[in-house]
Amino acid sequence: MRAVLQFALGHNLAVDACLILEKDAVPPARMMPDNPLRLGRNLLARGAKARPR
């Protein structure tokens, strides 16, 4: 179980890093339509972390 949590945590950090990098790379006007999808992906990663054993 601990390995799963560590994987979810690491995946979440990777997603956050991708968000930050994309925010710098993509102009805000182009980024807006994709934002809910990225937010959903991040929430899914957090949900996997919070799921009971």
Backbone as a chain_set.jsonl record, in Angstrom:
{"seq": "MRAVLQFALGHNLAVDACLILEKDAVPPARMMPDNPLRLGRNLLARGAKARPR", "coords": {"N": [[0.837, -1.203, 0.0], [1.984, 1.186, 0.734], [3.792, 1.656, -1.302], [2.058, 2.184, -3.389], [0.91, 4.576, -2.533], [3.188, 6.189, -2.526], [3.771, 6.136, -5.237], [1.489, 7.43, -6.263], [1.813, 9.918, -5.059], [4.278, 10.741, -6.173], [3.514, 10.774, -8.861], [1.632, 12.798, -8.778], [3.235, 14.994, -8.126], [4.741, 15.062, -10.449], [2.752, 15.71, -12.292], [2.055, 18.255, -11.346], [4.474, 19.568, -11.835], [4.502, 19.435, -14.619], [2.295, 21.036, -15.154], [3.247, 23.537, -14.278], [5.408, 23.901, -16.024], [4.085, 23.897, -18.499], [2.493, 26.111, -18.171], [4.371, 28.126, -18.274], [5.306, 27.754, -20.86], [3.171, 27.891, -22.677], [1.076, 30.348, -24.132], [-1.291, 32.267, -22.191], [-3.902, 32.619, -23.305], [-4.163, 30.498, -25.053], [-3.963, 28.452, -23.305], [-6.208, 28.345, -21.741], [-8.612, 26.765, -22.645], [-7.743, 24.123, -22.243], [-7.408, 23.978, -19.568], [-9.439, 22.977, -17.663], [-9.297, 20.215, -18.215], [-6.686, 19.564, -17.444], [-6.855, 20.209, -14.777], [-8.756, 18.326, -13.982], [-7.289, 15.986, -14.408], [-5.341, 16.286, -12.467], [-6.926, 16.253, -10.172], [-7.859, 13.661, -10.35], [-5.495, 12.271, -9.868], [-5.058, 13.036, -7.232], [-7.343, 11.929, -6.111], [-6.844, 9.202, -6.414], [-4.879, 8.975, -4.554], [-6.286, 9.441, -2.221], [-8.075, 7.407, -1.992], [-9.672, 4.838, -0.095], [-8.123, 1.929, 1.5]], "CA": [[0.0, 0.0, 0.0], [2.842, 2.366, 0.817], [4.352, 1.897, -2.639], [1.002, 2.809, -4.197], [0.811, 5.974, -2.11], [4.374, 6.901, -3.001], [3.618, 6.312, -6.684], [0.482, 8.473, -6.489], [2.419, 11.191, -4.671], [5.257, 11.099, -7.192], [2.787, 11.1, -10.084], [1.01, 14.094, -8.559], [4.292, 16.001, -8.249], [5.089, 15.156, -11.869], [1.667, 16.446, -12.951], [2.196, 19.662, -10.97], [5.629, 20.107, -12.56], [4.083, 19.624, -16.007], [1.419, 22.208, -15.176], [4.069, 24.744, -14.164], [6.181, 24.045, -17.259], [3.183, 24.264, -19.589], [2.032, 27.475, -17.927], [5.423, 29.01, -18.77], [5.578, 27.558, -22.282], [2.006, 28.157, -23.518], [0.423, 31.623, -23.826], [-2.501, 32.05, -21.372], [-5.123, 32.535, -24.106], [-4.254, 29.143, -25.609], [-3.986, 27.481, -22.216], [-7.486, 28.34, -21.033], [-9.53, 25.651, -22.921], [-7.225, 22.854, -21.72], [-7.228, 24.043, -18.12], [-10.283, 22.032, -16.907], [-8.802, 18.85, -18.39], [-5.503, 19.379, -16.599], [-7.329, 20.224, -13.395], [-9.377, 17.032, -13.748], [-6.245, 14.962, -14.303], [-4.707, 16.48, -11.17], [-7.867, 15.791, -9.151], [-7.86, 12.199, -10.419], [-4.29, 11.798, -9.182], [-5.293, 13.211, -5.792], [-8.363, 10.963, -5.717], [-6.195, 7.895, -6.284], [-4.127, 9.002, -3.301], [-7.194, 9.502, -1.077], [-8.968, 6.244, -1.999], [-9.412, 3.936, 1.045], [-7.452, 0.677, 1.118]], "C": [[0.871, 1.252, 0.0], [3.45, 2.703, -0.543], [3.323, 2.586, -3.529], [0.884, 4.282, -3.831], [2.005, 6.774, -2.615], [4.283, 7.134, -4.506], [2.632, 7.439, -6.979], [1.059, 9.844, -6.157], [3.412, 11.647, -5.74], [4.584, 11.501, -8.49], [2.178, 12.49, -9.958], [2.041, 15.205, -8.696], [4.684, 16.176, -9.711], [4.027, 15.948, -12.619], [1.783, 17.929, -12.628], [3.362, 20.3, -11.714], [5.267, 20.356, -14.02], [3.181, 20.848, -16.124], [2.247, 23.479, -15.167], [4.83, 24.978, -15.468], [5.279, 24.492, -18.401], [2.699, 25.697, -19.414], [3.073, 28.467, -18.442], [5.532, 28.944, -20.292], [4.421, 28.039, -23.156], [1.421, 29.514, -23.141], [-0.912, 31.396, -23.118], [-3.765, 31.872, -22.206], [-5.289, 31.133, -24.687], [-4.417, 28.12, -24.504], [-5.39, 27.324, -21.628], [-8.381, 27.138, -21.367], [-9.058, 24.327, -22.318], [-7.243, 22.811, -20.202], [-8.131, 23.068, -17.352], [-9.803, 20.59, -17.037], [-7.61, 18.6, -17.483], [-5.907, 19.349, -15.136], [-7.958, 18.875, -13.056], [-8.348, 15.931, -13.581], [-5.574, 15.054, -12.933], [-5.625, 15.971, -10.055], [-7.948, 14.268, -9.161], [-6.651, 11.635, -9.686], [-4.471, 11.919, -7.67], [-6.33, 12.203, -5.288], [-7.782, 9.569, -5.541], [-5.43, 7.823, -4.973], [-5.089, 8.86, -2.113], [-8.093, 8.27, -0.97], [-8.642, 5.323, -0.813], [-8.814, 2.611, 0.586], [-8.471, -0.36, 0.688]], "O": [[0.547, 2.25, -0.645], [3.605, 3.872, -0.895], [3.665, 3.462, -4.324], [0.773, 5.138, -4.708], [1.851, 7.905, -3.077], [4.667, 8.194, -4.999], [2.887, 8.295, -7.827], [0.828, 10.815, -6.878], [3.389, 12.804, -6.161], [5.013, 12.446, -9.152], [2.2, 13.272, -10.909], [1.767, 16.238, -9.305], [4.931, 17.293, -10.165], [4.352, 16.764, -13.481], [1.631, 18.773, -13.511], [3.26, 21.437, -12.173], [5.671, 21.365, -14.599], [3.289, 21.612, -17.083], [1.993, 24.397, -15.947], [4.896, 26.103, -15.962], [5.654, 25.364, -19.186], [2.516, 26.418, -20.396], [2.722, 29.517, -18.98], [5.815, 29.95, -20.942], [4.649, 28.54, -24.257], [1.279, 29.811, -21.955], [-1.601, 30.422, -23.417], [-4.62, 31.058, -21.856], [-6.408, 30.633, -24.804], [-4.952, 27.036, -24.736], [-5.716, 26.273, -21.076], [-8.888, 26.517, -20.433], [-9.879, 23.499, -21.926], [-7.111, 21.741, -19.606], [-7.637, 22.381, -16.458], [-9.891, 19.822, -16.079], [-7.523, 17.559, -16.83], [-5.375, 18.566, -14.35], [-7.727, 18.337, -11.973], [-8.496, 15.052, -12.733], [-5.275, 14.035, -12.311], [-5.163, 15.335, -9.108], [-8.089, 13.647, -8.108], [-6.762, 10.641, -8.968], [-4.087, 11.023, -6.918], [-6.212, 11.686, -4.177], [-8.174, 8.838, -4.632], [-5.335, 6.764, -4.353], [-4.747, 8.23, -1.112], [-8.795, 8.101, 0.027], [-7.471, 5.053, -0.549], [-8.975, 2.215, -0.569], [-8.101, -1.478, 0.33]]}, "num_chains": 1, "name": "protein.A"}
